[in-house]
Amino acid sequence: MADRKQKRLRKKLSQKYKYALATSKWEDGHGYVVMRLNDEQLLNWHTLPRKEGIESVNVAGESHHMKELQEDCFTAGSEVKLIYEPDNPYGENAIAVWDANERYHVGYIPKEESARILNKLQRGEIEKSLVMWEIHKRKKRVSIRLLLVSPGASLYILS
């Protein structure tokens, strides 16, 4: 019965949205995956439709912020803030990852992605950043992956 209800909801949503976030679990991780609504295809992180304003990125340096990473504000689905650090001695394009209230810092956008992501931030092309996936080891969160959503992206979060 629940499956039929979910299918009807997806069909209704597909009239307005192209993609949705659906909950998922895999080995030592859980969170959200992006589903293309018209065919219910689950998309790999590397094949998300960047041109349509949806992309995923890892967080670097989390091992230096293990205590902060355990906070509830970094569970899958939580919004985070990306803050440019122009004076960061390790990189001119450094973008720090903070919780939505800017209390806890857990790492950085990886160096190889930071210039591109910084350009998008400065042009207002990232409307929302949220934790998409979390990895656990020995009942502790050890890593997160972010979803970056541009204004106008056709994305719905399924509950």
N, C-alpha and C positions, 0 to 999 in steps of 0.2 A: 504494500500500500504506500509506504513512504517513497519507494522508488518511482511509482507512478506520479505521486505528488511533485517530486523533484523534477521529473521530466516535463510536467505541465508548467512548472515555474520557469524552467530553462527555456521552453518554447515561448512563453510570454515575454521573458527578458530579451530573447534574441530579436524581438521586434524593435527594441530600443537600443540594445547594447550588442557589441560584437564579441566581447570577452567578459569572463567572470573569474573571480578568485574562488576556488573551491578548497576545502580543507583536505589535507592529505597527511599520511604518515609513512615513513620509510626507514627501516633499520633503526639508526640512532637519532633520527631527526623527524621533525613534524612542522607543519605550518600550512602554507597555501601554495597551490599551483595555479597557473593561468589556464583556463579552459576556453577554447574557441566554441562559442555557443551554437553556431549553426550545425556543427557535426560532433560536438562534445569531445573534440580532440584535446588532450592535455599537452601543453607545449613545454618543451625543454627550456631551461633558463637561457641557454645560448641561442635559442631560436625565437625569443620573444619579439614581437613586431615593433622594433625601435621607431620605425617611420610612423607608426601609429601612436607613439607616445607612451609605450610600455617597455621598460627594460629592468634588468636585474644586475646587481653588483655585489661582490663580496665586501667584507669589512676587513681591513688589515690591522695588525697590532693588538688584536683582542687579548692575546696572552698576557699583555701588560695591564689589563683592566678586568681581571677575572672577578674581583669582588663586585664591581659595578655591573658587570654583565649578568649577575644573578638577580638584579632588581626586576620586579614585575613589569616595569616600563619597557622591557626589551623582549617581551613575549611576542610570538607571531601575531601579526595584526596591529601591533602598536605603532603609532606614528613616531618618527624620529626627526631631528633637525640636522641639516647639513650646514656646517658653518665654515666659511673660508677663513684660513689663517695665513694672511699674506706675509707675516713675519716669522713663519715657522722655519727653523734652521735646516730642516731636512728636505724641504721642497717648496718651491715658490707657488705651487698650485695646491698646497695641502688643504684638504677638506676634512674637518673633524666630524665625527658622528656622535651626536648627543641625544639624550631623551628629549621628548617634546617640551619639557619644562626647563631644559638646560641645567639640570642638576648633576647628571651622570654622563661622563665621556667614556666611550668604549672602544674607540679606534678611529681609523681614517679610511677614506676611499683609497684603494690601491693606487700607487704612483702612476702606473701605466694607464689608468682610467681618469686620473684627477684633472688633467688639462681639458679633456672633452667634457667631463661632468661640470667643471667650473664654468666653462663657456655656456652650457645650458642653464646653470643657476643664474648667471649674470644676465642672460637674456629672458629670464622668467619662464623658462621652458620646463621647469620641474615644479609642479603644483603640490605634490604630495610625495613623501618618502615614508615608507613603512617597513617594518620587519616582515619579511616574506617567509623566512625559514629559520629554524633554530636547530642546532646540533647539540646533543647531550652526551656526556661521558661520565659514568659513575654518578648519575643523577644531578650533574651540574651542567649548566649551559656553557659551552666552550666556544661557540661560533654562531654568528647570525649572517643572514643574507638579506639584502634590501631590495625592495621593489620601488622604482622611481616612476612616477606617473605624471605625464604632462597635462596641461589644461586641455580639455576637450577630448581626452582619451576615452574611448568607448568601453569602460570597465565597470563591472558591478561586483561587489563583495557578497558572496553567498554566505548565509549563516548556517 
